[in-house]
C-alpha cells in the first residue's frame, strides 16, 4: 500500500504510541498537549539538533540537522535530529538516557526506513545520543525492529482512520506523562 501525503502520520508519534497508545491518540487524534518538566527539558535539549543552519562538513562526513524525511510505503513523515552522511552511520538524538523499552529505537528505525526509501540505500546501523549520559547507543536496524515499526505504524493508522482513542492501561508510567491531568487515568482504566 502507498499512502498519500495527507495521510502521513508523524514519526515522533511512534515514541508516544509505544509509551502509551492513549497518550498517542490524545496528542495525534484529539490534538491535546500539555507540558511538564520532561517535555520542556527535551525541547531545550533538542534546540541545537533542530537548527538546520548548524549543518557541517568535516573531512568526508557531512552532518545535517533537522532533516525532513518521509515514507510513502509506511505513511509516515518527520524530522531526523541529526544525520551523519558517511559510509555506514546514521544518528539520532534524545534527551534523557537509554530506556529498557524499544520506543526510541523504533523511532530511529522508522527514520532509517524513511531514509532508505528516499535515498535508495540500505541502513543497517544507527546511533542514538542521549543527553543525560552524553553517550551514543548503537542500534542495529534489523528485521525484528523493522517489523515492529511496521506493526506499530499499521496499528496507528488503524486508530487514526477510525478516530479511536483507546482506554488507558494504567501503570507507574502514568505519573511521568504530561497528559495525566487531561487523560485522567484513574477514571478510565481498561
C-alpha positions as CSV (number, residue, x, y, z in Angstrom):
1,X,0.0,0.0,0.0
2,X,1.2,3.5,-0.8
3,X,-0.1,6.3,1.4
4,X,-0.9,9.8,0.2
5,X,1.0,12.7,1.9
6,X,-2.3,13.9,3.5
7,X,-2.5,10.6,5.4
8,X,1.1,10.6,6.7
9,X,1.5,10.2,10.5
10,X,4.3,11.8,12.5
11,X,7.4,9.7,13.1
12,X,7.6,11.3,16.6
13,X,4.3,9.7,17.3
14,X,5.9,6.3,17.4
15,X,7.6,7.1,20.7
16,X,4.3,8.4,22.1
17,X,2.5,5.3,20.8
18,X,5.0,2.8,22.4
19,X,4.8,4.7,25.7
20,X,1.0,4.6,25.8
21,X,-1.5,4.2,23.0
22,X,-3.9,6.5,24.7
23,X,-1.3,9.2,25.0
24,X,-0.6,9.0,21.3
25,X,-4.3,9.2,20.5
26,X,-4.9,12.2,22.8
27,X,-2.0,14.0,21.1
28,X,-2.3,12.9,17.4
29,X,-6.1,12.2,17.1
30,X,-7.6,14.6,19.6
31,X,-5.0,17.4,19.3
32,X,-4.3,17.7,23.1
33,X,-1.0,18.6,24.6
34,X,0.4,19.6,27.9
35,X,3.9,20.4,29.1
36,X,5.7,19.0,32.0
37,X,9.4,19.2,33.2
38,X,10.3,16.3,30.9
39,X,8.8,17.8,27.7
40,X,10.3,21.2,28.4
41,X,13.8,19.7,29.1
42,X,13.5,17.7,25.9
43,X,12.6,20.7,23.9
44,X,15.5,22.7,25.3
45,X,17.9,19.8,24.7
46,X,16.7,19.5,21.1
47,X,17.1,23.2,20.2
48,X,20.6,22.6,18.6
49,X,19.5,19.4,16.9
50,X,16.6,21.2,15.3
51,X,18.6,24.0,13.8
52,X,19.3,23.2,10.1
53,X,21.8,26.1,9.8
54,X,24.2,24.1,12.0
55,X,24.9,21.5,9.3
56,X,28.6,21.0,8.8
57,X,31.3,19.1,6.8
58,X,34.3,17.5,8.4
59,X,36.6,15.5,6.2
60,X,34.5,13.0,4.3
61,X,31.5,13.3,6.7
62,X,28.6,15.7,6.3
63,X,26.4,16.3,9.4
64,X,22.9,17.5,8.7
65,X,20.4,18.7,11.3
66,X,16.6,18.8,11.1
67,X,16.4,16.6,8.0
68,X,12.8,16.1,6.8
69,X,12.1,12.5,5.9
70,X,9.1,10.5,4.8
71,X,8.0,7.1,3.7
72,X,5.0,6.7,1.3
73,X,5.1,2.9,2.0
74,X,4.7,3.3,5.8
75,X,2.7,6.6,5.6
76,X,4.9,8.5,8.0
77,X,6.9,11.7,7.9
78,X,9.0,13.6,10.3
79,X,12.4,15.0,11.1
80,X,15.7,13.4,11.9
81,X,17.5,15.4,14.6
82,X,21.0,14.7,13.2
83,X,22.1,12.6,10.3
84,X,25.7,11.9,9.6
85,X,26.3,11.0,6.0
86,X,29.3,8.6,5.7
87,X,29.7,5.1,4.6
88,X,27.7,3.3,7.4
89,X,26.4,5.5,10.1
90,X,23.1,7.3,11.0
91,X,22.4,9.4,14.1
92,X,19.5,10.2,16.3
93,X,19.4,12.5,19.4
94,X,17.4,12.0,22.5
95,X,17.3,13.8,25.8
96,X,17.5,11.7,29.0
97,X,19.1,8.2,29.0
98,X,18.7,4.9,27.3
99,X,15.4,3.1,28.1
100,X,14.6,-0.5,28.6
101,X,11.7,-0.4,26.0
102,X,12.1,-0.1,22.3
103,X,10.2,3.2,21.8
104,X,13.3,5.3,21.0
105,X,14.9,2.5,18.9
106,X,11.7,2.1,16.9
107,X,11.6,5.8,16.2
108,X,15.2,5.7,15.0
109,X,14.4,2.6,12.9
110,X,11.5,4.4,11.3
111,X,13.7,7.3,10.4
112,X,16.2,4.9,8.9
113,X,13.5,3.2,6.9
114,X,12.4,6.6,5.5
115,X,16.0,7.5,4.5
116,X,16.3,4.1,2.8
117,X,13.2,4.7,0.7
118,X,14.1,8.3,-0.1
119,X,17.8,7.7,-0.9
120,X,17.7,4.1,-2.2
121,X,20.2,2.9,0.3
122,X,20.3,0.2,3.0
123,X,20.9,1.2,6.6
124,X,21.9,-1.5,9.0
125,X,23.2,0.6,11.9
126,X,22.3,3.8,13.6
127,X,23.2,5.6,16.8
128,X,21.1,7.4,19.5
129,X,22.8,10.1,21.5
130,X,21.3,10.5,25.0
131,X,21.8,14.0,26.6
132,X,21.7,12.8,30.2
133,X,24.6,10.3,29.8
134,X,26.3,12.0,26.9
135,X,26.8,8.6,25.3
136,X,25.9,7.2,21.9
137,X,24.0,3.9,21.9
138,X,24.5,1.7,18.9
139,X,21.2,0.5,17.3
140,X,21.1,-2.3,14.8
141,X,18.4,-1.7,12.2
142,X,17.4,-5.4,12.0
143,X,14.4,-7.3,10.7
144,X,12.8,-7.5,14.2
145,X,12.9,-3.7,14.7
146,X,11.7,-3.1,11.1
147,X,8.7,-5.4,11.6
148,X,7.9,-3.8,15.0
149,X,7.9,-0.4,13.2
150,X,5.5,-1.7,10.5
151,X,3.2,-3.2,13.1
152,X,3.1,-0.1,15.2
153,X,2.5,2.2,12.3
154,X,-0.2,-0.1,10.9
155,X,-2.0,0.0,14.3
156,X,-1.6,3.8,14.5
157,X,-3.1,4.2,11.0
158,X,-6.0,2.0,12.1
159,X,-6.7,4.1,15.1
160,X,-6.3,7.3,13.1
161,X,-8.7,6.1,10.4
162,X,-11.3,5.2,12.9
163,X,-10.7,8.3,15.1
164,X,-10.4,5.9,18.0
165,X,-8.8,6.8,21.3
166,X,-8.1,3.6,23.3
167,X,-8.8,3.4,27.0
168,X,-5.7,3.7,29.3
169,X,-3.8,0.8,30.7
170,X,-2.6,2.4,33.9
171,X,0.8,1.9,35.4
172,X,3.6,3.8,37.1
173,X,4.4,5.4,33.8
174,X,1.2,7.4,34.1
175,X,3.0,9.6,36.7
176,X,5.6,10.6,34.1
177,X,3.0,11.6,31.4
178,X,2.5,15.2,30.6
179,X,-1.1,14.4,29.8
180,X,-2.0,12.8,33.1
181,X,-4.4,15.7,34.0
182,X,-6.1,15.5,30.6
183,X,-6.2,11.7,30.4
184,X,-7.5,11.1,33.9
185,X,-6.2,7.5,34.0
186,X,-7.9,6.7,37.3
187,X,-11.3,7.4,35.8
188,X,-10.9,5.4,32.5
189,X,-9.0,2.3,33.4
190,X,-9.1,-0.5,30.8
